[in-house]
Each structure stands twice: as C-alpha cells, then as structure tokens.
Amino acid sequence: MRRALVALGVGLGLLGSTVISAPTQAASPVTAPLASTVAAAQEVAAFWLADGAANLKNATPYAVQTVAHGERTSTPIVPDGKPGVVPPAPGPTSPKGKLPTTSGKVFFVGADGQPHWCTGTAMQSSYKNVVATAGHCAKDTQSAGAMLDKWAFVPGYSEGTTPWGLYVAKQAFVHYDFDVYEDYDRDFAFVTVYNGVVLSSSGMLTDSGRLVENVGGQGLAYNQTTTSSVDVFGYPAGPNPDGTQPYTGQTLERSYGKTFNAMAPDINGERLIGVDSPFTGEGSLGSAWLHNYSNGSRSGYLNGITISVSDTDGDNRYDTSVSPYFDGEFFGVYNVAKNLWSGTIV
C-alpha cells in the first residue's frame, strides 16, 4: 500500500493552558488511505449496516497482541519537550450519564477475513473528525504493509445499536517507527472519518453529521508526569487466564487507577506507562485513558491508549493495562491528522 511520509514540527504548551508554542522537534507520521473515495466509503457503510447491522453484531473482539508480560520499572521516562495539552470539546448534555459519549467500537476486517473490533475514542480536532485507537487496531500487523480493511467507528455502541451513526474511515496516521519496525512504544493511531451515516427506513444512507459535533471530542495531554491517575474507558470482553470472564464487551466499561513507568520486553516496549486496571485484553485494545476526567462534561485529556494487558501479580487475573508514553512525537502524529478534512459520503 502506498504511503506518504510527513515530517512536521511538534507544538508545545503548558498543562492547563491552551497555548501551543513553537515546535522543537519533528515527528514522523505515516499516512495510509483506508476508504479514500466516496464510493469505497459507501461500500464499507453498507457492509456494516446491511441486514440489520449483522456484521456489527457478529464481529468478535480483536485478539492480536492482547497480552504482554508487563512489569513496573523505576527507570524514568524523560519527556522530549515541555508538557502540552489540547482542550476537549464537551459532549452532548443528553442522554444522562457519567460515561463519555466519545468512546465506541472501531470495526474492521482482519487478516483472517473476519469482522473484529477494538475500542476507539473521538478526539477534538479542526474538522471534528478524528478517532484515536491502538496502532495495531489500524495497521494489520499480521499482513506486512497492509492496513485493516473496512474500518469504521461507532460511538456509544451498545448491544448492536449505532446511536450516533457509523463513521467510515478515510485515512489512518501512525508513527513511522510503528509502521516500519512495529515499535510498540509507538503503538497508536489517529484515523480521520467521514460524516456519520444511518440507514433510513427505505434503506438509503442518510448523513448524521460530523463526529465531534455529535458526541464531543476528548482533549490531549503529552509530555506529562507518569505518576498520576486516569479513568480508563473501553469494551473489554476476553477471559482472564483463570477462565473467568467478567466482561461481555457489549457495553462501555470504566476503571480507575494509578499510572506508573512500565516496560514489556516481549513486545520490545521499553518506554511504556502502566495503569492499575482489571480490564481483560480482548476488546479493550484502544481503550482511552483520560486524565482529569469530568463526570459533568464527560470529557478529559487523553493520556494513554491500551495496547495490551498484563497479570503482574501472578494470580491469573489481569491487573494492568499498558500504553505508549505520550510525548511530542505522539502530538506530532495527532497534529497532522487533526488538520485534514473528510466530508460526507452521502
């Protein structure tokens, strides 16, 4: 698949401020088309919504690289610049609740030809059209050079419903080191999506508007301390090593925990952060770690993305999720994605 490499400056800011200062270093985003034409996007929407959304309902949680042998480490992570933030766009005031309307499932067809899903999160962006998830929930690490097929996002997914529509992906953005070397310290992706669509009573696709205008968009925090606390939101579904299966994957779940420096040698993850969380791996890949999350606005600052889970105390139940550390290069990849328009497929 053809890709374009883009080098760009990384903006810097202070935590709690919306001011972004001059760049100090460059990131290396890799862009890849997913459904790059309206016709292709319409085909993706039809694949997921046809027959009463059968493919959405029959999709299974993605089971690629769900478990890593993570461990705490005292080795400090040195930020590559000053701390910075992007403010969130609060979600709708209804329906009532404390869970973010920005979280949902990302659906795609894997290397096995079957429909699968991970977790994704709507992000604040210039054109209100960006979804964040794990890098290996966008790039197909089972097929060299390929992206996952028929990629779409359903915010607020619950038991087969699409309350704010289905958003077909246009382009994916990953870090060069993940694309080329599968460096799990860079296992994150930002995906631009077209306006949402729903099926009318006559079976026609109807435009449901831009993603962030419908559900809100989470902010972003980078180059922050690794010792804080976050709320984790995702759709865990898989079993623990002892066979217990505490989650169904049908509804959005929440956990809260402290973060810490971590590493996972089996996936060459040397610059990771961990969080105390009981989420199982399958289904929770791509879960959002939100710092300073507000129940009132249902928004916060994305400061981690689950790329794998671990059982660190040996009791055969997962107790830790791990994420890449968000530094200036992470922000650099986001900064490319957030400035690209998608449009409508209707």
HELIX and SHEET records of a PDB file:
HELIX    1   1 VAL A   38  ASN A   58  1                                  21    
HELIX    2   2 GLY A  135  CYS A  137  5                                   3    
HELIX    3   3 TYR A  176  TYR A  181  1                                   6    
HELIX    4   4 TYR A  184  ARG A  186  5                                   3    
HELIX    5   5 LEU A  211  VAL A  215  1                                   5    
HELIX    6   6 PRO A  265  ILE A  267  5                                   3    
HELIX    7   7 GLY A  328  ALA A  337  1                                  10    
SHEET    1   A 7 ALA A   4  LEU A   5  0                                        
SHEET    2   A 7 PRO A  29  PRO A  33 -1                                        
SHEET    3   A 7 TYR A 167  HIS A 175 -1                                        
SHEET    4   A 7 ASP A 149  PRO A 155 -1                                        
SHEET    5   A 7 SER A 103  VAL A 109 -1                                        
SHEET    6   A 7 PRO A 115  MET A 123 -1                                        
SHEET    7   A 7 THR A  60  PRO A  61  1                                        
SHEET    1   B 5 ALA A   4  LEU A   5  0                                        
SHEET    2   B 5 PRO A  29  PRO A  33 -1                                        
SHEET    3   B 5 TYR A 167  HIS A 175 -1                                        
SHEET    4   B 5 ALA A 189  VAL A 193 -1                                        
SHEET    5   B 5 VAL A 130  THR A 133 -1                                        
SHEET    1   C 2 LEU A   8  GLY A   9  0                                        
SHEET    2   C 2 ALA A  26  ALA A  27 -1                                        
SHEET    1   D 7 GLU A  71  ARG A  72  0                                        
SHEET    2   D 7 GLU A 253  ALA A 264 -1                                        
SHEET    3   D 7 SER A 229  GLY A 234 -1                                        
SHEET    4   D 7 ALA A 288  SER A 294 -1                                        
SHEET    5   D 7 SER A 299  ILE A 305 -1                                        
SHEET    6   D 7 GLY A 219  TYR A 222  1                                        
SHEET    7   D 7 GLY A  84  VAL A  86 -1                                        
SHEET    1   E 5 GLU A  71  ARG A  72  0                                        
SHEET    2   E 5 GLU A 253  ALA A 264 -1                                        
SHEET    3   E 5 GLY A 269  ASP A 276 -1                                        
SHEET    4   E 5 THR A 320  PRO A 324 -1                                        
SHEET    5   E 5 SER A 308  SER A 310 -1                                        
SHEET    1   F 2 LYS A 139  ASP A 140  0                                        
SHEET    2   F 2 ALA A 146  MET A 147 -1                                        
SHEET    1   G 2 GLY A 196  LEU A 199  0                                        
SHEET    2   G 2 LEU A 205  GLY A 209 -1                                        
END                                                                             
